[in-house]
Amino acid sequence: TMAEADFKRQEQLFRSGPVAAQDFDRARSTRDQDREQLRQKEWNLAQMKQDAPKAGLIFDTLFREGEWVAAGKPVLMLLPPANIKVRAFVSGTEVGALRVGQEARVTVDGVAAPFDGRISYISQRAEYTPPVIYSRESRSKLVFMVELRFDPAVAASLHPGQPVDVRFR
């Protein structure tokens, strides 16, 4: 910068004698102020861009372009692959044969390869069938919710709300 060049020139002249200490100190002060302003501007610029702590699917956008956001408020909701799960509903006759940790195979329309996962949760209570359910059986009876988890690399290929078929092994 210009202040840096002026400081170096003043320093050389000060060491050889023709420049007063006051002029040298002024050049040093100007250089230090310029450095601090540069550091502050770089910090401000870095604040304009934030990175998420983890990779994930953008699940929800909380603010749109042009809206005012308070400092520290989230702008997006991320869904990390490790948190993606499949919820399936099984009848009371099927739930007795299932256990946490049991393997399951999930197929998705339009995707050739199936996804392998494990049961991570089995509801202890029966509930009425949700209004929108993807199943081949009758929907007029009580069902139990079962959650499946996947390896994060596999889960990244699944999309929230996507209809799937589940086969328990």
C-alpha positions as CSV (number, residue, x, y, z in Angstrom):
1,T,0.0,0.0,0.0
2,M,1.0,3.6,-0.3
3,A,1.2,4.0,3.5
4,E,3.5,0.9,3.7
5,A,5.8,2.4,1.0
6,D,5.9,5.8,2.7
7,F,6.7,4.1,6.0
8,K,9.6,2.2,4.5
9,R,11.0,5.3,2.9
10,Q,10.6,7.3,6.1
11,E,12.3,4.4,8.0
12,Q,15.3,4.5,5.7
13,L,15.6,8.2,6.0
14,F,15.2,8.1,9.8
15,R,18.0,5.6,10.1
16,S,20.3,7.7,8.0
17,G,19.4,10.9,9.9
18,P,17.6,13.4,7.7
19,V,14.1,12.6,8.9
20,A,12.8,13.7,12.3
21,A,11.4,11.0,14.7
22,Q,8.0,12.8,14.6
23,D,7.7,12.2,10.8
24,F,8.8,8.6,11.2
25,D,6.2,8.0,13.9
26,R,3.5,9.6,11.8
27,A,4.3,7.3,8.9
28,R,4.3,4.3,11.2
29,S,0.9,5.4,12.7
30,T,-0.6,5.8,9.2
31,R,0.7,2.4,8.1
32,D,-0.8,0.8,11.3
33,Q,-4.1,2.5,10.8
34,D,-4.3,1.3,7.1
35,R,-3.5,-2.3,8.2
36,E,-6.2,-2.2,10.8
37,Q,-8.8,-0.8,8.3
38,L,-7.8,-3.5,5.9
39,R,-8.2,-6.2,8.6
40,Q,-11.6,-4.8,9.5
41,K,-12.8,-4.7,5.9
42,E,-11.6,-8.3,5.3
43,W,-13.5,-9.4,8.5
44,N,-16.7,-7.5,7.3
45,L,-16.3,-9.3,3.9
46,A,-15.9,-12.7,5.5
47,Q,-19.1,-12.0,7.5
48,M,-21.1,-11.7,4.2
49,K,-20.5,-15.4,3.5
50,Q,-21.2,-18.1,6.1
51,D,-20.7,-21.8,5.7
52,A,-22.9,-24.5,7.3
53,P,-21.2,-26.5,10.0
54,K,-22.3,-29.7,8.1
55,A,-23.3,-30.6,4.6
56,G,-27.0,-31.4,4.1
57,L,-30.1,-31.0,2.0
58,I,-31.8,-27.6,2.2
59,F,-35.0,-28.6,3.9
60,D,-36.6,-25.1,4.3
61,T,-35.8,-21.5,3.4
62,L,-36.7,-19.2,6.3
63,F,-36.0,-15.9,4.5
64,R,-36.0,-14.7,1.0
65,E,-33.7,-12.3,-0.9
66,G,-34.3,-8.7,0.2
67,E,-35.8,-9.6,3.6
68,W,-34.1,-8.3,6.8
69,V,-32.5,-11.0,9.0
70,A,-31.3,-10.3,12.6
71,A,-27.8,-11.3,13.4
72,G,-27.4,-14.9,14.5
73,K,-30.7,-16.0,13.0
74,P,-30.8,-19.0,10.8
75,V,-31.7,-18.4,7.1
76,L,-32.0,-22.0,6.0
77,M,-32.9,-25.3,7.6
78,L,-30.6,-28.1,6.7
79,L,-31.3,-31.8,6.8
80,P,-28.0,-33.7,7.2
81,P,-28.0,-37.2,5.4
82,A,-27.6,-38.9,8.8
83,N,-31.0,-37.5,9.8
84,I,-32.9,-38.7,6.8
85,K,-35.2,-41.6,7.7
86,V,-38.1,-43.5,6.2
87,R,-41.3,-43.9,8.2
88,A,-43.4,-46.9,7.4
89,F,-46.6,-48.0,8.9
90,V,-47.3,-51.7,9.6
91,S,-50.3,-53.6,10.9
92,G,-50.6,-55.1,14.4
93,T,-50.0,-58.6,12.9
94,E,-46.7,-57.5,11.3
95,V,-45.3,-55.4,14.1
96,G,-44.7,-58.5,16.4
97,A,-42.1,-59.9,13.9
98,L,-40.0,-56.7,13.8
99,R,-37.2,-55.6,16.1
100,V,-34.9,-52.6,16.3
101,G,-31.7,-53.2,14.3
102,Q,-33.5,-55.5,11.8
103,E,-32.6,-55.0,8.2
104,A,-35.0,-53.6,5.6
105,R,-34.9,-53.0,1.9
106,V,-36.4,-49.9,0.4
107,T,-37.3,-49.4,-3.2
108,V,-38.1,-46.2,-4.9
109,D,-40.0,-45.7,-8.2
110,G,-37.6,-44.9,-11.0
111,V,-34.5,-46.0,-9.1
112,A,-33.1,-49.3,-10.1
113,A,-31.0,-50.2,-7.1
114,P,-32.8,-50.7,-3.7
115,F,-31.6,-49.0,-0.5
116,D,-30.7,-51.1,2.5
117,G,-31.4,-49.7,6.0
118,R,-32.2,-50.8,9.5
119,I,-35.1,-50.3,11.8
120,S,-34.2,-47.6,14.4
121,Y,-37.6,-47.2,16.1
122,I,-40.8,-49.1,16.5
123,S,-43.8,-47.3,18.0
124,Q,-45.2,-48.9,21.2
125,R,-48.6,-47.5,20.4
126,A,-51.0,-48.2,17.6
127,E,-52.4,-45.2,15.8
128,Y,-55.0,-44.6,13.1
129,T,-53.6,-44.7,9.6
130,P,-52.4,-41.3,8.5
131,P,-54.6,-39.7,5.9
132,V,-51.9,-40.1,3.2
133,I,-50.1,-43.4,3.4
134,Y,-48.3,-45.3,0.7
135,S,-49.2,-49.0,1.3
136,R,-50.8,-51.8,-0.6
137,E,-52.9,-53.0,2.4
138,S,-56.2,-51.6,3.7
139,R,-55.9,-48.3,5.4
140,S,-58.9,-48.7,7.7
141,K,-57.1,-50.3,10.7
142,L,-54.7,-49.3,13.4
143,V,-51.0,-49.3,12.4
144,F,-47.6,-49.0,14.1
145,M,-45.0,-46.5,12.9
146,V,-41.6,-47.9,12.2
147,E,-38.6,-45.7,11.4
148,L,-35.7,-46.8,9.2
149,R,-32.2,-45.3,9.1
150,F,-29.6,-45.5,6.5
151,D,-25.9,-45.1,6.0
152,P,-25.5,-41.3,5.3
153,A,-24.1,-41.9,1.8
154,V,-27.2,-43.9,1.0
155,A,-29.6,-41.5,2.7
156,A,-28.4,-38.6,0.6
157,S,-30.1,-40.3,-2.4
158,L,-33.5,-40.3,-0.6
159,H,-35.8,-37.2,-0.6
160,P,-38.2,-36.2,2.1
161,G,-41.8,-37.1,1.2
162,Q,-40.8,-39.5,-1.5
163,P,-43.1,-42.6,-1.7
164,V,-41.2,-45.9,-1.1
165,D,-41.9,-49.6,-0.7
166,V,-40.4,-51.3,2.3
167,R,-39.6,-55.0,2.7
168,F,-38.4,-56.2,6.1
169,R,-35.9,-59.1,6.2
